[in-house]
Amino acid sequence: MSLKVLYPDAQFDGDATIEAKVFGDRAVLSVYKPKDTLSIPDATWRNCDAIVCYHDADLDEALIDRLEKCRLIVRAGVGYDQVAIGACAARGIPVCNTPDYGTTDVADHAIGLLLALARGIVTYNAGLRTDLASGWNFGTAPTVRRLAGQVFGVVGMGRIGTATALRAKALGMRVVFFDPYRPTGTEPRETSRDRRCAQPAYAPVGRNPQHDRCGRGRGHEAGDAAGQYLAWAGGRS
């Protein structure tokens, strides 16, 4: 007998051809896009054996109570904020996530943003596109500096933070970080957020505790002091 797998907020376009190929005849897929999540029939929720959700569907306690046959919920991403895991535990429904989703991609992008800022790439590009003949002016990008020897501060040394820190070290930067879930001595670290915010010149920030093992740091905290810049390396997956 085939399993009934529900995708309540599929993020891909078109039919679930890749997913159908993976499951084969072992499962029947019910796929809905985010705009249709609220119109999913109650019988579909009641009778599904498993759910694969992204970040738009809100699987709160009221919805979990409607799952009569569900045996597994999988988050197609890292964070699981929108899943009422307590209600799932009470019903004996395991909840899984995809902890390594997007780790290298986000780390690469954070370093790309760092380079764009610290080397004036966006500013210089805009000037040359405006006037290729005379648009070059070194002084138009006041943030330009040599990266080697600069301090790179990481708020939340989880998978993404670690991957980004390794890339920064490869550029010759000195890495410091704040993470209340890391033991003292793992790396040089600041012991309070006030001290953390005073030192780093560049600081990628994880979005929330479940997403990247980071406290709920607010972006403006790392950039209050003059001459400090913030490269965002968190977000929902």
Secondary structure as GFF3:
##gff-version 3
##sequence-region A 1 237
A	DSSP	beta_strand	3	7	.	.	.	ID=ss1
A	DSSP	alpha_helix	17	23	.	.	.	ID=ss2
A	DSSP	three_ten_helix	24	26	.	.	.	ID=ss3
A	DSSP	beta_strand	27	31	.	.	.	ID=ss4
A	DSSP	three_ten_helix	34	39	.	.	.	ID=ss5
A	DSSP	alpha_helix	42	47	.	.	.	ID=ss6
A	DSSP	beta_strand	50	53	.	.	.	ID=ss7
A	DSSP	alpha_helix	61	64	.	.	.	ID=ss8
A	DSSP	beta_strand	72	75	.	.	.	ID=ss9
A	DSSP	alpha_helix	85	91	.	.	.	ID=ss10
A	DSSP	beta_strand	95	96	.	.	.	ID=ss11
A	DSSP	alpha_helix	103	118	.	.	.	ID=ss12
A	DSSP	alpha_helix	121	130	.	.	.	ID=ss13
A	DSSP	three_ten_helix	138	140	.	.	.	ID=ss14
A	DSSP	beta_strand	151	155	.	.	.	ID=ss15
A	DSSP	alpha_helix	159	170	.	.	.	ID=ss16
A	DSSP	beta_strand	174	178	.	.	.	ID=ss17
A	DSSP	alpha_helix	193	198	.	.	.	ID=ss18
A	DSSP	alpha_helix	209	212	.	.	.	ID=ss19
A	DSSP	three_ten_helix	219	223	.	.	.	ID=ss20
###
